Amino acid sequence: MPESGGRDLLHEWQAAMQSVVSSAASAAGRSALPKQLVAPMQRQLELVQEIFEREQRLQRELLARTFAPFDAVFDLLEQSAAALRSQATALNESARALEQAAGMMEVQAELFERMIQTLREPGEIAKAAAGVKRRPRKT
């Protein structure tokens, strides 16, 4: 059922009121007066009820539209927080991987130093036996 505009409701209400007045005027002295007054008054009550329902619907729609930007901002903030949490998790995992890589490089450096020392030792022994002075080591 299409909604009639506010002016249509006003015209219907005015027509109902004129009907009440004309019924009261024409029915003066007749016993059917209450019945003639009840129908227009019932219609008036329906119109007023419809006005209240429209007003409530309009207020709900207005509030929904008013708060829609706030809801959108909070939704974006929630999404941003989730993205930040994901970034923090990724950075933690990266830090652990870098720490493991650094540990492996330290082990490799130690092995390399021991290998050099082991490879140098026979030459140092031969130099010492021949009486050649040892070359100072660089640290």
Phi and psi in radians as a Rosetta constraint file:
Dihedral C 1 N 2 CA 2 C 2 CIRCULARHARMONIC -1.214 0.35
Dihedral N 2 CA 2 C 2 N 3 CIRCULARHARMONIC 2.488 0.35
Dihedral C 2 N 3 CA 3 C 3 CIRCULARHARMONIC -1.337 0.35
Dihedral N 3 CA 3 C 3 N 4 CIRCULARHARMONIC 2.352 0.35
Dihedral C 3 N 4 CA 4 C 4 CIRCULARHARMONIC -1.470 0.35
Dihedral N 4 CA 4 C 4 N 5 CIRCULARHARMONIC 2.657 0.35
Dihedral C 4 N 5 CA 5 C 5 CIRCULARHARMONIC -1.181 0.35
Dihedral N 5 CA 5 C 5 N 6 CIRCULARHARMONIC 2.982 0.35
Dihedral C 5 N 6 CA 6 C 6 CIRCULARHARMONIC -1.082 0.35
Dihedral N 6 CA 6 C 6 N 7 CIRCULARHARMONIC -0.606 0.35
Dihedral C 6 N 7 CA 7 C 7 CIRCULARHARMONIC -1.180 0.35
Dihedral N 7 CA 7 C 7 N 8 CIRCULARHARMONIC -0.639 0.35
Dihedral C 7 N 8 CA 8 C 8 CIRCULARHARMONIC -1.102 0.35
Dihedral N 8 CA 8 C 8 N 9 CIRCULARHARMONIC -0.726 0.35
Dihedral C 8 N 9 CA 9 C 9 CIRCULARHARMONIC -1.101 0.35
Dihedral N 9 CA 9 C 9 N 10 CIRCULARHARMONIC -0.717 0.35
Dihedral C 9 N 10 CA 10 C 10 CIRCULARHARMONIC -1.104 0.35
Dihedral N 10 CA 10 C 10 N 11 CIRCULARHARMONIC -0.756 0.35
Dihedral C 10 N 11 CA 11 C 11 CIRCULARHARMONIC -1.133 0.35
Dihedral N 11 CA 11 C 11 N 12 CIRCULARHARMONIC -0.694 0.35
Dihedral C 11 N 12 CA 12 C 12 CIRCULARHARMONIC -1.109 0.35
Dihedral N 12 CA 12 C 12 N 13 CIRCULARHARMONIC -0.712 0.35
Dihedral C 12 N 13 CA 13 C 13 CIRCULARHARMONIC -1.132 0.35
Dihedral N 13 CA 13 C 13 N 14 CIRCULARHARMONIC -0.768 0.35
Dihedral C 13 N 14 CA 14 C 14 CIRCULARHARMONIC -1.084 0.35
Dihedral N 14 CA 14 C 14 N 15 CIRCULARHARMONIC -0.730 0.35
Dihedral C 14 N 15 CA 15 C 15 CIRCULARHARMONIC -1.119 0.35
Dihedral N 15 CA 15 C 15 N 16 CIRCULARHARMONIC -0.687 0.35
Dihedral C 15 N 16 CA 16 C 16 CIRCULARHARMONIC -1.130 0.35
Dihedral N 16 CA 16 C 16 N 17 CIRCULARHARMONIC -0.697 0.35
Dihedral C 16 N 17 CA 17 C 17 CIRCULARHARMONIC -1.169 0.35
Dihedral N 17 CA 17 C 17 N 18 CIRCULARHARMONIC -0.708 0.35
Dihedral C 17 N 18 CA 18 C 18 CIRCULARHARMONIC -1.124 0.35
Dihedral N 18 CA 18 C 18 N 19 CIRCULARHARMONIC -0.606 0.35
Dihedral C 18 N 19 CA 19 C 19 CIRCULARHARMONIC -1.143 0.35
Dihedral N 19 CA 19 C 19 N 20 CIRCULARHARMONIC -0.697 0.35
Dihedral C 19 N 20 CA 20 C 20 CIRCULARHARMONIC -1.085 0.35
Dihedral N 20 CA 20 C 20 N 21 CIRCULARHARMONIC -0.817 0.35
Dihedral C 20 N 21 CA 21 C 21 CIRCULARHARMONIC -1.124 0.35
Dihedral N 21 CA 21 C 21 N 22 CIRCULARHARMONIC -0.794 0.35
Dihedral C 21 N 22 CA 22 C 22 CIRCULARHARMONIC -1.173 0.35
Dihedral N 22 CA 22 C 22 N 23 CIRCULARHARMONIC -0.622 0.35
Dihedral C 22 N 23 CA 23 C 23 CIRCULARHARMONIC -1.126 0.35
Dihedral N 23 CA 23 C 23 N 24 CIRCULARHARMONIC -0.723 0.35
Dihedral C 23 N 24 CA 24 C 24 CIRCULARHARMONIC -1.152 0.35
Dihedral N 24 CA 24 C 24 N 25 CIRCULARHARMONIC -0.697 0.35
Dihedral C 24 N 25 CA 25 C 25 CIRCULARHARMONIC -1.214 0.35
Dihedral N 25 CA 25 C 25 N 26 CIRCULARHARMONIC -0.752 0.35
Dihedral C 25 N 26 CA 26 C 26 CIRCULARHARMONIC -1.340 0.35
Dihedral N 26 CA 26 C 26 N 27 CIRCULARHARMONIC -0.426 0.35
Dihedral C 26 N 27 CA 27 C 27 CIRCULARHARMONIC -1.685 0.35
Dihedral N 27 CA 27 C 27 N 28 CIRCULARHARMONIC 0.184 0.35
Dihedral C 27 N 28 CA 28 C 28 CIRCULARHARMONIC -1.041 0.35
Dihedral N 28 CA 28 C 28 N 29 CIRCULARHARMONIC 2.144 0.35
Dihedral C 28 N 29 CA 29 C 29 CIRCULARHARMONIC 1.591 0.35
Dihedral N 29 CA 29 C 29 N 30 CIRCULARHARMONIC -0.135 0.35
Dihedral C 29 N 30 CA 30 C 30 CIRCULARHARMONIC -1.669 0.35
Dihedral N 30 CA 30 C 30 N 31 CIRCULARHARMONIC 2.725 0.35
Dihedral C 30 N 31 CA 31 C 31 CIRCULARHARMONIC -1.472 0.35
Dihedral N 31 CA 31 C 31 N 32 CIRCULARHARMONIC -0.225 0.35
Dihedral C 31 N 32 CA 32 C 32 CIRCULARHARMONIC -1.473 0.35
Dihedral N 32 CA 32 C 32 N 33 CIRCULARHARMONIC 0.131 0.35
Dihedral C 32 N 33 CA 33 C 33 CIRCULARHARMONIC -1.013 0.35
Dihedral N 33 CA 33 C 33 N 34 CIRCULARHARMONIC -0.805 0.35
Dihedral C 33 N 34 CA 34 C 34 CIRCULARHARMONIC -1.028 0.35
Dihedral N 34 CA 34 C 34 N 35 CIRCULARHARMONIC -0.700 0.35
Dihedral C 34 N 35 CA 35 C 35 CIRCULARHARMONIC -1.142 0.35
Dihedral N 35 CA 35 C 35 N 36 CIRCULARHARMONIC -0.689 0.35
Dihedral C 35 N 36 CA 36 C 36 CIRCULARHARMONIC -1.214 0.35
Dihedral N 36 CA 36 C 36 N 37 CIRCULARHARMONIC -0.478 0.35
Dihedral C 36 N 37 CA 37 C 37 CIRCULARHARMONIC -1.448 0.35
Dihedral N 37 CA 37 C 37 N 38 CIRCULARHARMONIC -0.500 0.35
Dihedral C 37 N 38 CA 38 C 38 CIRCULARHARMONIC -1.181 0.35
Dihedral N 38 CA 38 C 38 N 39 CIRCULARHARMONIC -0.781 0.35
Dihedral C 38 N 39 CA 39 C 39 CIRCULARHARMONIC -1.068 0.35
Dihedral N 39 CA 39 C 39 N 40 CIRCULARHARMONIC -0.886 0.35
Dihedral C 39 N 40 CA 40 C 40 CIRCULARHARMONIC -1.126 0.35
Dihedral N 40 CA 40 C 40 N 41 CIRCULARHARMONIC -0.617 0.35
Dihedral C 40 N 41 CA 41 C 41 CIRCULARHARMONIC -1.195 0.35
Dihedral N 41 CA 41 C 41 N 42 CIRCULARHARMONIC -0.644 0.35
Dihedral C 41 N 42 CA 42 C 42 CIRCULARHARMONIC -1.087 0.35
Dihedral N 42 CA 42 C 42 N 43 CIRCULARHARMONIC -0.756 0.35
Dihedral C 42 N 43 CA 43 C 43 CIRCULARHARMONIC -1.109 0.35
Dihedral N 43 CA 43 C 43 N 44 CIRCULARHARMONIC -0.696 0.35
Dihedral C 43 N 44 CA 44 C 44 CIRCULARHARMONIC -1.072 0.35
Dihedral N 44 CA 44 C 44 N 45 CIRCULARHARMONIC -0.743 0.35
Dihedral C 44 N 45 CA 45 C 45 CIRCULARHARMONIC -1.086 0.35
Dihedral N 45 CA 45 C 45 N 46 CIRCULARHARMONIC -0.746 0.35
Dihedral C 45 N 46 CA 46 C 46 CIRCULARHARMONIC -1.084 0.35
Dihedral N 46 CA 46 C 46 N 47 CIRCULARHARMONIC -0.733 0.35
Dihedral C 46 N 47 CA 47 C 47 CIRCULARHARMONIC -1.116 0.35
Dihedral N 47 CA 47 C 47 N 48 CIRCULARHARMONIC -0.757 0.35
Dihedral C 47 N 48 CA 48 C 48 CIRCULARHARMONIC -1.121 0.35
Dihedral N 48 CA 48 C 48 N 49 CIRCULARHARMONIC -0.702 0.35
Dihedral C 48 N 49 CA 49 C 49 CIRCULARHARMONIC -1.100 0.35
Dihedral N 49 CA 49 C 49 N 50 CIRCULARHARMONIC -0.748 0.35
Dihedral C 49 N 50 CA 50 C 50 CIRCULARHARMONIC -1.096 0.35
Dihedral N 50 CA 50 C 50 N 51 CIRCULARHARMONIC -0.674 0.35
Dihedral C 50 N 51 CA 51 C 51 CIRCULARHARMONIC -1.085 0.35
Dihedral N 51 CA 51 C 51 N 52 CIRCULARHARMONIC -0.771 0.35
Dihedral C 51 N 52 CA 52 C 52 CIRCULARHARMONIC -1.102 0.35
Dihedral N 52 CA 52 C 52 N 53 CIRCULARHARMONIC -0.751 0.35
Dihedral C 52 N 53 CA 53 C 53 CIRCULARHARMONIC -1.094 0.35
Dihedral N 53 CA 53 C 53 N 54 CIRCULARHARMONIC -0.739 0.35
Dihedral C 53 N 54 CA 54 C 54 CIRCULARHARMONIC -1.107 0.35
Dihedral N 54 CA 54 C 54 N 55 CIRCULARHARMONIC -0.707 0.35
Dihedral C 54 N 55 CA 55 C 55 CIRCULARHARMONIC -1.095 0.35
Dihedral N 55 CA 55 C 55 N 56 CIRCULARHARMONIC -0.760 0.35
Dihedral C 55 N 56 CA 56 C 56 CIRCULARHARMONIC -1.111 0.35
Dihedral N 56 CA 56 C 56 N 57 CIRCULARHARMONIC -0.755 0.35
Dihedral C 56 N 57 CA 57 C 57 CIRCULARHARMONIC -1.070 0.35
Dihedral N 57 CA 57 C 57 N 58 CIRCULARHARMONIC -0.750 0.35
Dihedral C 57 N 58 CA 58 C 58 CIRCULARHARMONIC -1.112 0.35
Dihedral N 58 CA 58 C 58 N 59 CIRCULARHARMONIC -0.740 0.35
Dihedral C 58 N 59 CA 59 C 59 CIRCULARHARMONIC -1.119 0.35
Dihedral N 59 CA 59 C 59 N 60 CIRCULARHARMONIC -0.746 0.35
Dihedral C 59 N 60 CA 60 C 60 CIRCULARHARMONIC -1.073 0.35
Dihedral N 60 CA 60 C 60 N 61 CIRCULARHARMONIC -0.791 0.35
Dihedral C 60 N 61 CA 61 C 61 CIRCULARHARMONIC -1.116 0.35
Dihedral N 61 CA 61 C 61 N 62 CIRCULARHARMONIC -0.715 0.35
Dihedral C 61 N 62 CA 62 C 62 CIRCULARHARMONIC -1.102 0.35
Dihedral N 62 CA 62 C 62 N 63 CIRCULARHARMONIC -0.789 0.35
Dihedral C 62 N 63 CA 63 C 63 CIRCULARHARMONIC -1.124 0.35
Dihedral N 63 CA 63 C 63 N 64 CIRCULARHARMONIC -0.719 0.35
Dihedral C 63 N 64 CA 64 C 64 CIRCULARHARMONIC -1.073 0.35
Dihedral N 64 CA 64 C 64 N 65 CIRCULARHARMONIC -0.763 0.35
Dihedral C 64 N 65 CA 65 C 65 CIRCULARHARMONIC -1.220 0.35
Dihedral N 65 CA 65 C 65 N 66 CIRCULARHARMONIC -0.579 0.35
Dihedral C 65 N 66 CA 66 C 66 CIRCULARHARMONIC -1.187 0.35
Dihedral N 66 CA 66 C 66 N 67 CIRCULARHARMONIC -0.718 0.35
Dihedral C 66 N 67 CA 67 C 67 CIRCULARHARMONIC -1.555 0.35
Dihedral N 67 CA 67 C 67 N 68 CIRCULARHARMONIC -0.121 0.35
Dihedral C 67 N 68 CA 68 C 68 CIRCULARHARMONIC -1.011 0.35
Dihedral N 68 CA 68 C 68 N 69 CIRCULARHARMONIC -0.776 0.35
Dihedral C 68 N 69 CA 69 C 69 CIRCULARHARMONIC -1.105 0.35
Dihedral N 69 CA 69 C 69 N 70 CIRCULARHARMONIC -0.649 0.35
Dihedral C 69 N 70 CA 70 C 70 CIRCULARHARMONIC -1.115 0.35
Dihedral N 70 CA 70 C 70 N 71 CIRCULARHARMONIC -0.769 0.35
Dihedral C 70 N 71 CA 71 C 71 CIRCULARHARMONIC -1.068 0.35
Dihedral N 71 CA 71 C 71 N 72 CIRCULARHARMONIC -0.720 0.35
Dihedral C 71 N 72 CA 72 C 72 CIRCULARHARMONIC -1.114 0.35
Dihedral N 72 CA 72 C 72 N 73 CIRCULARHARMONIC -0.728 0.35
Dihedral C 72 N 73 CA 73 C 73 CIRCULARHARMONIC -1.102 0.35
Dihedral N 73 CA 73 C 73 N 74 CIRCULARHARMONIC -0.779 0.35
Dihedral C 73 N 74 CA 74 C 74 CIRCULARHARMONIC -1.162 0.35
Dihedral N 74 CA 74 C 74 N 75 CIRCULARHARMONIC -0.623 0.35
Dihedral C 74 N 75 CA 75 C 75 CIRCULARHARMONIC -1.084 0.35
Dihedral N 75 CA 75 C 75 N 76 CIRCULARHARMONIC -0.761 0.35
Dihedral C 75 N 76 CA 76 C 76 CIRCULARHARMONIC -1.122 0.35
Dihedral N 76 CA 76 C 76 N 77 CIRCULARHARMONIC -0.696 0.35
Dihedral C 76 N 77 CA 77 C 77 CIRCULARHARMONIC -1.115 0.35
Dihedral N 77 CA 77 C 77 N 78 CIRCULARHARMONIC -0.705 0.35
Dihedral C 77 N 78 CA 78 C 78 CIRCULARHARMONIC -1.089 0.35
Dihedral N 78 CA 78 C 78 N 79 CIRCULARHARMONIC -0.729 0.35
Dihedral C 78 N 79 CA 79 C 79 CIRCULARHARMONIC -1.144 0.35
Dihedral N 79 CA 79 C 79 N 80 CIRCULARHARMONIC -0.673 0.35
Dihedral C 79 N 80 CA 80 C 80 CIRCULARHARMONIC -1.126 0.35
Dihedral N 80 CA 80 C 80 N 81 CIRCULARHARMONIC -0.720 0.35
Dihedral C 80 N 81 CA 81 C 81 CIRCULARHARMONIC -1.098 0.35
Dihedral N 81 CA 81 C 81 N 82 CIRCULARHARMONIC -0.714 0.35
Dihedral C 81 N 82 CA 82 C 82 CIRCULARHARMONIC -1.120 0.35
Dihedral N 82 CA 82 C 82 N 83 CIRCULARHARMONIC -0.688 0.35
Dihedral C 82 N 83 CA 83 C 83 CIRCULARHARMONIC -1.146 0.35
Dihedral N 83 CA 83 C 83 N 84 CIRCULARHARMONIC -0.713 0.35
Dihedral C 83 N 84 CA 84 C 84 CIRCULARHARMONIC -1.110 0.35
Dihedral N 84 CA 84 C 84 N 85 CIRCULARHARMONIC -0.709 0.35
Dihedral C 84 N 85 CA 85 C 85 CIRCULARHARMONIC -1.086 0.35
Dihedral N 85 CA 85 C 85 N 86 CIRCULARHARMONIC -0.740 0.35
Dihedral C 85 N 86 CA 86 C 86 CIRCULARHARMONIC -1.102 0.35
Dihedral N 86 CA 86 C 86 N 87 CIRCULARHARMONIC -0.717 0.35
Dihedral C 86 N 87 CA 87 C 87 CIRCULARHARMONIC -1.122 0.35
Dihedral N 87 CA 87 C 87 N 88 CIRCULARHARMONIC -0.726 0.35
Dihedral C 87 N 88 CA 88 C 88 CIRCULARHARMONIC -1.090 0.35
Dihedral N 88 CA 88 C 88 N 89 CIRCULARHARMONIC -0.752 0.35
Dihedral C 88 N 89 CA 89 C 89 CIRCULARHARMONIC -1.076 0.35
Dihedral N 89 CA 89 C 89 N 90 CIRCULARHARMONIC -0.780 0.35
Dihedral C 89 N 90 CA 90 C 90 CIRCULARHARMONIC -1.107 0.35
Dihedral N 90 CA 90 C 90 N 91 CIRCULARHARMONIC -0.703 0.35
Dihedral C 90 N 91 CA 91 C 91 CIRCULARHARMONIC -1.151 0.35
Dihedral N 91 CA 91 C 91 N 92 CIRCULARHARMONIC -0.687 0.35
Dihedral C 91 N 92 CA 92 C 92 CIRCULARHARMONIC -1.065 0.35
Dihedral N 92 CA 92 C 92 N 93 CIRCULARHARMONIC -0.764 0.35
Dihedral C 92 N 93 CA 93 C 93 CIRCULARHARMONIC -1.141 0.35
Dihedral N 93 CA 93 C 93 N 94 CIRCULARHARMONIC -0.689 0.35
Dihedral C 93 N 94 CA 94 C 94 CIRCULARHARMONIC -1.113 0.35
Dihedral N 94 CA 94 C 94 N 95 CIRCULARHARMONIC -0.718 0.35
Dihedral C 94 N 95 CA 95 C 95 CIRCULARHARMONIC -1.097 0.35
Dihedral N 95 CA 95 C 95 N 96 CIRCULARHARMONIC -0.732 0.35
Dihedral C 95 N 96 CA 96 C 96 CIRCULARHARMONIC -1.097 0.35
Dihedral N 96 CA 96 C 96 N 97 CIRCULARHARMONIC -0.718 0.35
Dihedral C 96 N 97 CA 97 C 97 CIRCULARHARMONIC -1.141 0.35
Dihedral N 97 CA 97 C 97 N 98 CIRCULARHARMONIC -0.728 0.35
Dihedral C 97 N 98 CA 98 C 98 CIRCULARHARMONIC -1.127 0.35
Dihedral N 98 CA 98 C 98 N 99 CIRCULARHARMONIC -0.671 0.35
Dihedral C 98 N 99 CA 99 C 99 CIRCULARHARMONIC -1.121 0.35
Dihedral N 99 CA 99 C 99 N 100 CIRCULARHARMONIC -0.732 0.35
Dihedral C 99 N 100 CA 100 C 100 CIRCULARHARMONIC -1.126 0.35
Dihedral N 100 CA 100 C 100 N 101 CIRCULARHARMONIC -0.726 0.35
Dihedral C 100 N 101 CA 101 C 101 CIRCULARHARMONIC -1.111 0.35
Dihedral N 101 CA 101 C 101 N 102 CIRCULARHARMONIC -0.714 0.35
Dihedral C 101 N 102 CA 102 C 102 CIRCULARHARMONIC -1.116 0.35
Dihedral N 102 CA 102 C 102 N 103 CIRCULARHARMONIC -0.709 0.35
Dihedral C 102 N 103 CA 103 C 103 CIRCULARHARMONIC -1.089 0.35
Dihedral N 103 CA 103 C 103 N 104 CIRCULARHARMONIC -0.734 0.35
Dihedral C 103 N 104 CA 104 C 104 CIRCULARHARMONIC -1.139 0.35
Dihedral N 104 CA 104 C 104 N 105 CIRCULARHARMONIC -0.670 0.35
Dihedral C 104 N 105 CA 105 C 105 CIRCULARHARMONIC -1.164 0.35
Dihedral N 105 CA 105 C 105 N 106 CIRCULARHARMONIC -0.630 0.35
Dihedral C 105 N 106 CA 106 C 106 CIRCULARHARMONIC -1.103 0.35
Dihedral N 106 CA 106 C 106 N 107 CIRCULARHARMONIC -0.757 0.35
Dihedral C 106 N 107 CA 107 C 107 CIRCULARHARMONIC -1.087 0.35
Dihedral N 107 CA 107 C 107 N 108 CIRCULARHARMONIC -0.760 0.35
Dihedral C 107 N 108 CA 108 C 108 CIRCULARHARMONIC -1.083 0.35
Dihedral N 108 CA 108 C 108 N 109 CIRCULARHARMONIC -0.723 0.35
Dihedral C 108 N 109 CA 109 C 109 CIRCULARHARMONIC -1.090 0.35
Dihedral N 109 CA 109 C 109 N 110 CIRCULARHARMONIC -0.758 0.35
Dihedral C 109 N 110 CA 110 C 110 CIRCULARHARMONIC -1.084 0.35
Dihedral N 110 CA 110 C 110 N 111 CIRCULARHARMONIC -0.772 0.35
Dihedral C 110 N 111 CA 111 C 111 CIRCULARHARMONIC -1.100 0.35
Dihedral N 111 CA 111 C 111 N 112 CIRCULARHARMONIC -0.711 0.35
Dihedral C 111 N 112 CA 112 C 112 CIRCULARHARMONIC -1.122 0.35
Dihedral N 112 CA 112 C 112 N 113 CIRCULARHARMONIC -0.770 0.35
Dihedral C 112 N 113 CA 113 C 113 CIRCULARHARMONIC -1.085 0.35
Dihedral N 113 CA 113 C 113 N 114 CIRCULARHARMONIC -0.772 0.35
Dihedral C 113 N 114 CA 114 C 114 CIRCULARHARMONIC -1.137 0.35
Dihedral N 114 CA 114 C 114 N 115 CIRCULARHARMONIC -0.651 0.35
Dihedral C 114 N 115 CA 115 C 115 CIRCULARHARMONIC -1.102 0.35
Dihedral N 115 CA 115 C 115 N 116 CIRCULARHARMONIC -0.778 0.35
Dihedral C 115 N 116 CA 116 C 116 CIRCULARHARMONIC -1.086 0.35
Dihedral N 116 CA 116 C 116 N 117 CIRCULARHARMONIC -0.771 0.35
Dihedral C 116 N 117 CA 117 C 117 CIRCULARHARMONIC -1.094 0.35
Dihedral N 117 CA 117 C 117 N 118 CIRCULARHARMONIC -0.736 0.35
Dihedral C 117 N 118 CA 118 C 118 CIRCULARHARMONIC -1.156 0.35
Dihedral N 118 CA 118 C 118 N 119 CIRCULARHARMONIC -0.726 0.35
Dihedral C 118 N 119 CA 119 C 119 CIRCULARHARMONIC -1.223 0.35
Dihedral N 119 CA 119 C 119 N 120 CIRCULARHARMONIC -0.557 0.35
Dihedral C 119 N 120 CA 120 C 120 CIRCULARHARMONIC -1.332 0.35
Dihedral N 120 CA 120 C 120 N 121 CIRCULARHARMONIC -0.501 0.35
Dihedral C 120 N 121 CA 121 C 121 CIRCULARHARMONIC -0.985 0.35
Dihedral N 121 CA 121 C 121 N 122 CIRCULARHARMONIC -0.821 0.35
Dihedral C 121 N 122 CA 122 C 122 CIRCULARHARMONIC -1.068 0.35
Dihedral N 122 CA 122 C 122 N 123 CIRCULARHARMONIC -0.681 0.35
Dihedral C 122 N 123 CA 123 C 123 CIRCULARHARMONIC -1.141 0.35
Dihedral N 123 CA 123 C 123 N 124 CIRCULARHARMONIC -0.671 0.35
Dihedral C 123 N 124 CA 124 C 124 CIRCULARHARMONIC -1.161 0.35
Dihedral N 124 CA 124 C 124 N 125 CIRCULARHARMONIC -0.684 0.35
Dihedral C 124 N 125 CA 125 C 125 CIRCULARHARMONIC -1.112 0.35
Dihedral N 125 CA 125 C 125 N 126 CIRCULARHARMONIC -0.761 0.35
Dihedral C 125 N 126 CA 126 C 126 CIRCULARHARMONIC -1.137 0.35
Dihedral N 126 CA 126 C 126 N 127 CIRCULARHARMONIC -0.709 0.35
Dihedral C 126 N 127 CA 127 C 127 CIRCULARHARMONIC -1.110 0.35
Dihedral N 127 CA 127 C 127 N 128 CIRCULARHARMONIC -0.754 0.35
Dihedral C 127 N 128 CA 128 C 128 CIRCULARHARMONIC -1.112 0.35
Dihedral N 128 CA 128 C 128 N 129 CIRCULARHARMONIC -0.697 0.35
Dihedral C 128 N 129 CA 129 C 129 CIRCULARHARMONIC -1.187 0.35
Dihedral N 129 CA 129 C 129 N 130 CIRCULARHARMONIC -0.548 0.35
Dihedral C 129 N 130 CA 130 C 130 CIRCULARHARMONIC -1.503 0.35
Dihedral N 130 CA 130 C 130 N 131 CIRCULARHARMONIC -0.148 0.35
Dihedral C 130 N 131 CA 131 C 131 CIRCULARHARMONIC 1.464 0.35
Dihedral N 131 CA 131 C 131 N 132 CIRCULARHARMONIC 0.310 0.35
Dihedral C 131 N 132 CA 132 C 132 CIRCULARHARMONIC -1.401 0.35
Dihedral N 132 CA 132 C 132 N 133 CIRCULARHARMONIC 2.367 0.35
Dihedral C 132 N 133 CA 133 C 133 CIRCULARHARMONIC -1.152 0.35
Dihedral N 133 CA 133 C 133 N 134 CIRCULARHARMONIC 2.508 0.35
Dihedral C 133 N 134 CA 134 C 134 CIRCULARHARMONIC -1.273 0.35
Dihedral N 134 CA 134 C 134 N 135 CIRCULARHARMONIC 2.391 0.35
Dihedral C 134 N 135 CA 135 C 135 CIRCULARHARMONIC -1.366 0.35
Dihedral N 135 CA 135 C 135 N 136 CIRCULARHARMONIC 2.363 0.35
Dihedral C 135 N 136 CA 136 C 136 CIRCULARHARMONIC -1.109 0.35
Dihedral N 136 CA 136 C 136 N 137 CIRCULARHARMONIC 2.464 0.35
Dihedral C 136 N 137 CA 137 C 137 CIRCULARHARMONIC -1.432 0.35
Dihedral N 137 CA 137 C 137 N 138 CIRCULARHARMONIC 2.503 0.35
Dihedral C 137 N 138 CA 138 C 138 CIRCULARHARMONIC -1.604 0.35
Dihedral N 138 CA 138 C 138 N 139 CIRCULARHARMONIC 2.452 0.35
